[in-house]
Amino acid sequence: LSPRRLTLLGSAAVLGVAMIAAGPGHFNPLDLMGSQPAHADAVPGPVGARAAHAPVGFADLVAKVKPAVISVRVKIDETVGSAATESLPDNLPPGMRKFFQQFGMPNMPNRPHGKEIITGEGSGFFISPDGYAVTNNHVVDHAKTVQIKTADGHVYKAKVIGRDPKTDLALIKAEADKTFPYVKFADNPPRVGDWVVAVGNPFGLSETVTAGIVSARGRDIGAGTYDNYIQIDAPINKGNSGGPAFNMNGNVIGVNTAIFSPSGGSVGIGFDIPASTAKLVIAQLKEHGYVNHAFLGVQVQPVTTGIAESLGLKEAKGAIVDKQVPDSPAAKAGIKSGDVITAVNGKPVKDSRDLARTIGMMAPGSKVKVAFVHDGKKKTVEVALAKLPNEQSAKANENQKSASNGLPHLGLALAPASDVAGAGDKGVAVVGVEQGGLAAQHGLQTGDVILEVAGKTVANANDVRNALRAARDHGKHDVLMQVKAHGGTRFVAVPVGKA
């Protein structure tokens, strides 16, 4: 049996060959290929269709929304080596680069060293009449030039307004003094079973329309902290990246981003960034050009059945605090190690990832009500969230790098698994994860157990450190860790820098 692949839907192509990223299956950036002239007489303005209860077809809806969908074409100057993975962008969304490194990039030609112009394409859609448009970050990452092609066949230069690698979203703007047709984000999340229509340019087939249903919500595909994807079965492929998925009112319910596939092609399992996430991110990109993710200041892990029983909790839900960051919002609010955070603004917290996702999608400075259990007593405090300390983390990484022979600071606290209750007797248990650190960005969580590093079994923190250093000294930029979590194992790639 061939390995399953999670494929990101935006691609970079060389000589017309699309780049495929591999994931727990392959993550394949969905590229957008060109569009053919159509609907030149479309009237600019908010695009929307009346609600249809039992549609016979989607033609009326498609006629209204398709003029707002665009092709995004980029050119990237890259220094390429003999290995295809050497030309990968440095800041691919978490969870993608590791699988490129593990599986390589199928169907990529061997290329000589030197400079090449790499051409990539992806999809996008206008969200305002003055030419602002949404696409995926991986479509425009490292782009030297960006062009958009509209449904009426016109081509315009575009400017990248801002990008957010953590959510894989980007905002671009057409450089043209004219009015464009546009679409709006849906105000309410879709229900499982609702109709969904995707429009994009898979494999260069302009203005392709596919339809299906919402298959699931809240999917975590291991791409990073902010995983909360909508799963759809409308066929999407390379070229659809950054394109919209519409509900029957003609509003965007999600941004097409990845497919789960054994072959790199569509098997009816696609993933969309929800409109709720996109609206928050795009608003910050438009205002600032970047996104400030909020910071609570705690290291947390899921509440297991054993932890719930030991603390007298009725359910194994919430996030238990391993450690508070000194002088953080949580510390100032009196949240301490051993407390269980159960809700934020009245919304229950399912587990540690749910908490990280909820806080991370809020704006720094926001005041939130955090409910938690302390010594068996329920408490609620108001917390003013801070800015995720990316710059401080970067500085810490530099300091740590010089202190550990070049190894980057991963932001992990480790202990032999045999010394941690419930971790088993093999491997090294993760007992703390620094919020915003490299380990957190690559999906490692408190409670995970590292079994192997670069193919070598490990039993303590020194084993992990030595294996990482050995891999770096052998010229590796990223190293695979085999990690046990939630009854299964997975591979996580972590950066080790350059020798």
C-alpha positions as CSV (number, residue, x, y, z in Angstrom):
1,L,0.0,0.0,0.0
2,S,1.3,3.5,-0.8
3,P,1.6,6.0,2.1
4,R,-1.3,8.4,2.5
5,R,-0.4,12.0,1.6
6,L,-1.6,15.3,2.7
7,T,-1.1,17.7,-0.1
8,L,-1.1,21.5,0.1
9,L,-2.9,23.1,-2.7
10,G,-0.7,25.9,-3.8
11,S,2.3,25.0,-5.9
12,A,5.5,26.3,-7.3
13,A,6.2,24.9,-10.7
14,V,9.4,24.6,-12.7
15,L,9.0,24.4,-16.4
16,G,5.3,23.9,-15.9
17,V,5.7,21.0,-13.4
18,A,3.7,21.5,-10.2
19,M,5.4,21.1,-6.8
20,I,3.8,18.7,-4.4
21,A,4.3,18.8,-0.7
22,A,4.0,15.7,1.3
23,G,2.3,15.4,4.7
24,P,1.0,12.7,7.0
25,G,-0.1,12.1,3.5
26,H,1.1,14.8,1.2
27,F,0.4,18.4,1.8
28,N,0.0,19.8,-1.7
29,P,-0.2,23.6,-2.2
30,L,-3.2,24.1,-4.4
31,D,-1.9,26.2,-7.3
32,L,-4.1,28.3,-9.4
33,M,-3.6,28.2,-13.1
34,G,-4.9,30.8,-15.6
35,S,-8.5,31.8,-16.3
36,Q,-10.3,32.2,-19.6
37,P,-12.3,35.3,-20.5
38,A,-15.8,35.0,-19.2
39,H,-18.5,37.2,-17.8
40,A,-17.0,40.4,-19.1
41,D,-20.3,42.1,-18.6
42,A,-20.6,41.2,-14.9
43,V,-21.7,44.1,-12.8
44,P,-19.1,44.9,-10.1
45,G,-20.5,44.7,-6.6
46,P,-21.1,42.2,-3.8
47,V,-21.7,38.8,-5.3
48,G,-24.4,36.8,-3.7
49,A,-27.1,34.3,-4.7
50,R,-30.5,33.8,-3.0
51,A,-30.8,30.9,-0.7
52,A,-31.7,27.7,-2.5
53,H,-33.5,25.0,-0.6
54,A,-33.3,22.2,-3.1
55,P,-31.2,23.3,-6.0
56,V,-31.5,21.5,-9.3
57,G,-28.1,22.8,-10.3
58,F,-25.6,25.5,-9.4
59,A,-25.5,27.5,-12.6
60,D,-27.2,30.6,-11.2
61,L,-24.8,30.7,-8.2
62,V,-21.7,30.1,-10.3
63,A,-22.6,32.8,-12.8
64,K,-22.7,35.3,-9.9
65,V,-19.6,34.3,-8.0
66,K,-17.2,33.2,-10.7
67,P,-16.2,36.7,-11.8
68,A,-14.7,37.4,-8.4
69,V,-12.4,34.4,-8.6
70,I,-8.9,35.0,-9.9
71,S,-5.7,33.3,-10.9
72,V,-2.6,34.3,-8.9
73,R,0.7,34.0,-10.8
74,V,4.1,34.4,-9.2
75,K,7.8,34.4,-10.2
76,I,10.4,33.5,-7.6
77,D,14.2,33.8,-8.0
78,E,15.6,30.7,-6.4
79,T,19.1,29.3,-5.9
80,V,18.6,25.6,-6.6
81,G,20.8,22.7,-5.8
82,S,20.8,19.1,-6.9
83,A,18.2,18.2,-4.3
84,A,14.7,19.5,-5.0
85,T,14.1,20.2,-1.3
86,E,16.9,22.8,-1.2
87,S,14.7,25.3,-3.0
88,L,11.8,25.1,-0.6
89,P,10.7,28.4,1.0
90,D,12.0,28.7,4.5
91,N,8.7,29.5,6.1
92,L,6.3,26.9,4.7
93,P,3.3,26.5,7.0
94,P,4.1,24.3,10.0
95,G,3.7,20.6,9.1
96,M,4.5,21.0,5.4
97,R,8.3,21.3,5.2
98,K,8.9,18.2,7.3
99,F,7.1,16.0,4.8
100,F,8.9,17.6,1.8
101,Q,12.1,16.6,3.5
102,Q,10.8,13.1,4.4
103,F,9.3,12.2,1.0
104,G,10.9,14.6,-1.4
105,M,8.9,16.2,-4.2
106,P,7.5,13.7,-6.8
107,N,7.6,14.6,-10.5
108,M,10.2,17.3,-10.0
109,P,13.0,17.3,-12.7
110,N,16.7,17.2,-11.7
111,R,18.0,20.7,-11.8
112,P,21.5,22.1,-11.9
113,H,22.9,24.4,-9.3
114,G,22.5,28.1,-9.9
115,K,19.7,30.7,-10.3
116,E,16.4,29.8,-11.8
117,I,13.1,31.7,-12.2
118,I,10.5,29.5,-10.6
119,T,6.9,30.1,-11.8
120,G,4.0,29.2,-9.5
121,E,0.3,29.7,-9.7
122,G,-2.6,29.6,-7.2
123,S,-6.1,30.7,-6.8
124,G,-7.7,33.7,-5.0
125,F,-10.8,35.9,-4.8
126,F,-11.6,39.6,-4.6
127,I,-13.1,40.7,-1.2
128,S,-13.6,44.4,-2.1
129,P,-14.4,46.5,-5.2
130,D,-11.0,48.2,-5.0
131,G,-9.0,45.1,-5.7
132,Y,-8.1,43.5,-2.4
133,A,-7.9,39.7,-2.8
134,V,-7.3,36.7,-0.6
135,T,-5.0,33.8,-1.4
136,N,-2.7,31.3,0.5
137,N,0.5,32.5,2.0
138,H,2.3,29.6,0.3
139,V,1.2,30.8,-3.1
140,V,2.9,34.2,-2.8
141,D,5.7,33.4,-0.4
142,H,9.1,34.7,-1.6
143,A,7.4,36.0,-4.8
144,K,9.5,38.6,-6.7
145,T,6.5,39.5,-8.9
146,V,2.8,38.8,-8.6
147,Q,0.1,39.0,-11.3
148,I,-3.6,38.2,-11.2
149,K,-5.7,37.2,-14.1
150,T,-9.5,37.8,-13.9
151,A,-12.3,35.9,-15.3
152,D,-12.7,38.3,-18.2
153,G,-9.1,37.5,-19.3
154,H,-7.4,40.7,-18.1
155,V,-4.0,40.5,-16.3
156,Y,-3.0,43.0,-13.6
157,K,0.1,43.5,-11.5
158,A,-0.6,42.8,-7.8
159,K,1.1,43.8,-4.6
160,V,1.4,41.6,-1.5
161,I,-0.1,43.6,1.3
162,G,0.6,41.0,4.0
163,R,1.2,37.4,4.8
164,D,0.6,35.1,7.8
165,P,2.5,31.8,7.6
166,K,0.9,30.5,10.8
167,T,-2.6,30.4,9.2
168,D,-1.3,30.2,5.5
169,L,-3.3,33.3,4.5
170,A,-2.2,36.3,2.4
171,L,-3.7,39.5,1.3
172,I,-2.9,41.0,-2.1
173,K,-4.1,44.0,-4.1
174,A,-4.5,44.5,-7.8
175,E,-2.7,47.6,-9.0
176,A,-5.4,49.0,-11.2
177,D,-7.7,52.0,-11.0
178,K,-11.0,50.2,-11.6
179,T,-13.8,48.4,-9.8
180,F,-13.8,44.6,-9.4
181,P,-16.6,42.2,-8.7
182,Y,-16.2,40.7,-5.2
183,V,-17.6,38.2,-2.7
184,K,-18.1,38.3,1.0
185,F,-17.2,35.9,3.8
186,A,-20.1,34.0,5.4
187,D,-21.2,35.3,8.8
188,N,-22.1,31.8,10.1
189,P,-20.2,28.5,10.0
190,P,-21.6,25.9,7.7
191,R,-23.3,22.8,8.9
192,V,-22.0,19.3,8.2
193,G,-24.0,18.2,5.2
194,D,-24.5,21.7,3.7
195,W,-23.8,22.1,-0.1
196,V,-20.5,23.7,-1.0
197,V,-19.2,24.9,-4.4
198,A,-15.5,25.3,-5.1
199,V,-14.2,27.5,-7.9
200,G,-10.5,27.6,-9.0
201,N,-8.0,26.6,-11.6
202,P,-6.8,23.0,-11.0
203,F,-4.0,21.8,-13.3
204,G,-4.4,25.0,-15.4
205,L,-8.0,24.3,-16.3
206,S,-9.4,27.8,-15.9
207,E,-12.5,28.6,-13.9
208,T,-13.2,25.0,-12.9
209,V,-16.3,24.5,-10.7
210,T,-16.8,21.5,-8.4
211,A,-19.6,20.8,-5.9
212,G,-20.0,18.6,-2.8
213,I,-20.9,18.9,0.8
214,V,-19.3,19.9,4.0
215,S,-18.0,16.6,5.4
216,A,-16.7,17.7,8.8
217,R,-15.7,20.7,10.8
218,G,-12.9,21.4,13.2
219,R,-10.4,19.0,11.6
220,D,-6.8,19.0,13.0
221,I,-4.5,17.8,10.2
222,G,-1.2,18.3,12.1
223,A,-0.2,21.4,10.2
224,G,0.2,23.7,13.2
225,T,-1.3,25.3,16.3
226,Y,-4.2,26.9,14.5
227,D,-5.6,23.8,12.8
228,N,-9.3,24.1,12.6
229,Y,-10.1,23.1,9.0
230,I,-13.4,22.5,7.3
231,Q,-13.4,19.2,5.4
232,I,-15.2,19.2,2.1
233,D,-15.7,16.5,-0.6
234,A,-16.0,18.9,-3.5
235,P,-13.0,17.8,-5.7
236,I,-10.1,20.2,-5.4
237,N,-6.5,19.7,-6.8
238,K,-3.3,21.5,-7.4
239,G,-4.2,24.9,-8.7
240,N,-7.2,25.4,-6.3
241,S,-4.9,26.8,-3.6
242,G,-6.2,30.0,-2.1
243,G,-9.5,29.7,-4.0
244,P,-12.9,30.0,-2.4
245,A,-15.5,27.5,-1.3
246,F,-19.0,28.9,-1.4
247,N,-22.3,28.2,0.4
248,M,-25.6,28.4,-1.5
249,N,-25.9,32.1,-0.6
250,G,-22.8,32.9,-2.6
251,N,-20.7,33.6,0.5
252,V,-17.3,32.2,1.1
253,I,-17.3,29.6,3.9
254,G,-13.6,28.6,3.5
255,V,-10.3,29.1,1.6
256,N,-9.1,25.9,-0.2
257,T,-5.8,24.9,1.2
258,A,-5.0,21.2,1.3
259,I,-6.1,17.8,0.2
260,F,-5.6,14.4,1.7
261,S,-4.5,12.0,-1.0
262,P,-2.6,8.8,-1.6
263,S,-1.6,9.9,-5.1
264,G,-1.5,13.7,-5.0
265,G,-4.8,13.9,-6.8
266,S,-8.3,14.5,-5.3
267,V,-10.0,11.6,-3.5
268,G,-12.8,13.8,-2.2
269,I,-11.1,14.9,1.1
270,G,-10.2,18.6,1.0
271,F,-9.5,21.1,3.7
272,D,-10.5,24.7,3.9
273,I,-9.4,27.5,6.3
274,P,-12.8,28.6,7.9
275,A,-14.2,32.1,7.0
276,S,-14.2,33.0,10.7
277,T,-10.4,32.6,10.8
278,A,-9.8,34.3,7.4
279,K,-11.9,37.3,8.4
280,L,-9.8,37.9,11.5
281,V,-6.4,37.4,9.8
282,I,-7.2,39.4,6.7
283,A,-8.5,42.3,8.8
284,Q,-5.1,42.5,10.5
285,L,-3.2,42.0,7.3
286,K,-5.0,44.9,5.8
287,E,-4.4,47.2,8.8
288,H,-0.9,46.2,9.7
289,G,0.6,44.1,6.9
290,Y,1.1,41.3,9.5
291,V,-0.7,39.4,12.2
292,N,-0.2,39.7,15.9
293,H,-1.3,36.5,17.6
294,A,-2.3,36.8,21.2
295,F,-0.4,35.3,24.2
296,L,-1.8,34.0,27.5
297,G,1.5,32.8,28.9
298,V,1.0,29.2,30.0
299,Q,2.4,25.9,29.0
300,V,-0.4,23.4,29.0
301,Q,-1.3,19.8,28.3
302,P,-4.6,17.9,27.8
303,V,-6.5,16.7,30.8
304,T,-6.4,12.9,30.7
305,T,-8.9,10.6,32.5
306,G,-6.3,10.0,35.2
307,I,-5.7,13.7,35.7
308,A,-9.4,14.4,35.8
309,E,-9.9,11.7,38.4
310,S,-7.0,12.9,40.5
311,L,-8.3,16.4,40.6
312,G,-11.9,15.5,41.1
313,L,-13.1,16.7,37.8
314,K,-16.3,15.2,36.3
315,E,-14.9,15.2,32.7
316,A,-11.5,14.8,31.1
317,K,-11.7,18.1,29.4
318,G,-9.8,21.4,29.5
319,A,-6.1,22.2,29.6
320,I,-4.0,21.7,32.7
321,V,-1.2,24.3,33.3
322,D,2.3,22.8,33.5
323,K,3.9,26.2,33.9
324,Q,3.2,29.9,33.8
325,V,5.5,32.3,32.0
326,P,6.8,34.9,34.5
327,D,5.2,38.3,34.1
328,S,2.8,37.0,31.5
329,P,-1.0,37.8,31.5
330,A,-1.7,34.4,33.1
331,A,0.8,35.0,35.9
332,K,-0.6,38.5,36.6
333,A,-4.1,37.0,36.7
334,G,-3.1,34.4,39.3
335,I,-3.3,31.3,37.1
336,K,-0.8,28.8,38.4
337,S,0.7,25.4,37.7
338,G,-1.8,22.7,38.3
339,D,-4.8,24.8,37.5
340,V,-7.2,23.5,34.8
341,I,-8.4,26.1,32.3
342,T,-12.0,25.1,31.4
343,A,-13.4,28.0,29.4
344,V,-12.6,31.2,27.6
345,N,-15.3,33.9,27.4
346,G,-17.8,31.2,28.3
347,K,-16.8,28.8,25.6
348,P,-15.6,25.4,26.9
349,V,-12.0,24.5,26.3
350,K,-11.8,20.9,24.9
351,D,-8.0,20.4,25.3
352,S,-4.7,22.2,25.1
353,R,-4.8,22.6,21.4
354,D,-8.2,24.1,21.6
355,L,-7.0,26.6,24.1
356,A,-3.9,27.5,22.0
357,R,-6.1,28.0,18.9
358,T,-8.7,30.1,20.7
359,I,-6.1,32.4,22.3
360,G,-3.9,32.6,19.2
361,M,-6.8,33.8,17.0
362,M,-7.5,36.7,19.3
363,A,-5.9,40.2,19.1
364,P,-3.3,41.2,21.6
365,G,-4.8,43.6,24.1
366,S,-8.1,41.8,24.1
367,K,-9.7,41.2,27.5
368,V,-11.0,37.7,28.0
369,K,-12.6,35.9,30.8
370,V,-10.8,32.7,31.7
371,A,-12.5,30.1,33.8
372,F,-10.3,27.6,35.6
373,V,-10.3,25.2,38.5
374,H,-7.8,25.8,41.3
375,D,-7.6,23.4,44.3
376,G,-11.0,22.1,43.4
377,K,-12.6,25.5,43.3
378,K,-14.0,27.1,40.2
379,K,-12.7,30.6,39.4
380,T,-13.0,33.2,36.7
381,V,-10.6,36.0,36.0
382,E,-10.4,38.7,33.4
383,V,-7.1,38.6,31.5
384,A,-5.6,41.2,29.1
385,L,-3.9,39.2,26.4
386,A,-0.3,40.1,25.3
387,K,1.4,39.9,22.0
388,L,2.9,36.5,21.1
389,P,6.6,37.1,21.9
390,N,8.0,36.2,18.5
391,E,10.8,38.7,18.6
392,Q,11.7,37.6,22.1
393,S,11.7,34.0,21.0
394,A,13.9,34.8,18.1
395,K,16.4,36.5,20.4
396,A,16.3,33.5,22.8
397,N,16.9,31.2,19.8
398,E,20.0,33.2,18.9
399,N,21.3,33.1,22.5
400,Q,20.6,29.4,22.8
401,K,22.2,28.7,19.4
402,S,25.6,30.1,20.5
403,A,25.3,28.3,23.8
404,S,24.6,24.9,22.3
405,N,27.1,24.6,19.4
406,G,24.7,26.0,16.8
407,L,21.6,24.0,17.7
408,P,18.5,26.2,17.6
409,H,16.4,26.6,20.7
410,L,13.4,24.3,20.3
411,G,11.5,25.4,23.4
412,L,11.1,21.9,24.9
413,A,11.4,20.6,28.4
414,L,12.2,16.9,28.4
415,A,12.4,14.0,30.9
416,P,13.0,10.2,30.6
417,A,9.6,8.7,29.8
418,S,10.1,6.2,32.6
419,D,10.2,9.1,35.1
420,V,6.8,10.5,33.9
421,A,3.6,8.8,34.9
422,G,1.7,7.4,32.0
423,A,4.5,8.0,29.5
424,G,5.7,4.4,29.3
425,D,9.2,3.1,29.7
426,K,10.7,4.0,26.3
427,G,11.7,7.3,24.9
428,V,11.8,10.9,26.2
429,A,8.7,12.6,27.5
430,V,7.8,16.2,26.6
431,V,7.0,17.8,29.9
432,G,6.8,21.4,28.7
433,V,6.5,23.3,25.4
434,E,7.3,27.0,25.0
435,Q,4.4,28.8,23.5
436,G,5.4,30.3,20.1
437,G,8.7,28.3,20.1
438,L,9.9,26.1,17.3
439,A,8.6,22.9,18.9
440,A,5.1,24.4,19.3
441,Q,5.1,25.6,15.8
442,H,5.9,22.1,14.5
443,G,3.1,20.5,16.5
444,L,4.9,19.1,19.6
445,Q,2.8,19.1,22.7
446,T,3.2,18.4,26.4
447,G,2.5,14.7,26.9
448,D,4.2,13.6,23.6
449,V,6.9,11.0,23.9
450,I,10.0,11.2,21.5
451,L,11.0,7.7,20.6
452,E,13.6,8.3,17.9
453,V,15.6,11.2,16.5
454,A,17.1,10.8,13.1
455,G,16.5,7.0,13.3
456,K,18.2,6.7,16.7
457,T,16.4,5.6,19.8
458,V,16.6,8.1,22.7
459,A,16.2,7.7,26.4
460,N,17.0,11.1,27.9
461,A,17.5,14.8,26.9
462,N,21.2,14.4,26.2
463,D,20.4,11.6,23.7
464,V,18.0,14.0,21.9
465,R,20.6,16.8,21.9
466,N,23.4,14.6,20.7
467,A,21.3,13.1,17.9
468,L,20.2,16.5,16.7
469,R,23.9,17.7,16.7
470,A,25.1,14.7,14.8
471,A,22.4,15.2,12.2
472,R,23.4,18.9,11.8
473,D,27.1,18.0,11.6
474,H,26.2,15.6,8.7
475,G,24.6,18.5,6.8
476,K,21.0,18.0,7.7
477,H,18.8,21.1,7.9
478,D,15.8,19.3,9.4
479,V,15.7,16.1,11.4
480,L,12.8,13.7,11.8
481,M,11.6,12.7,15.2
482,Q,9.3,9.7,15.8
483,V,6.8,10.9,18.3
484,K,4.2,8.9,20.2
485,A,0.9,10.6,21.1
486,H,-2.7,9.7,21.8
487,G,-2.1,6.0,21.3
488,G,-0.4,6.4,17.9
489,T,2.9,7.6,16.4
490,R,3.8,10.2,13.9
491,F,6.9,11.9,12.4
492,V,7.8,15.5,13.2
493,A,10.6,17.4,11.4
494,V,12.5,20.0,13.5
495,P,15.1,22.4,12.2
496,V,18.7,22.0,13.4
497,G,20.3,24.8,11.4
498,K,23.4,24.5,9.2
499,A,26.7,22.9,10.1
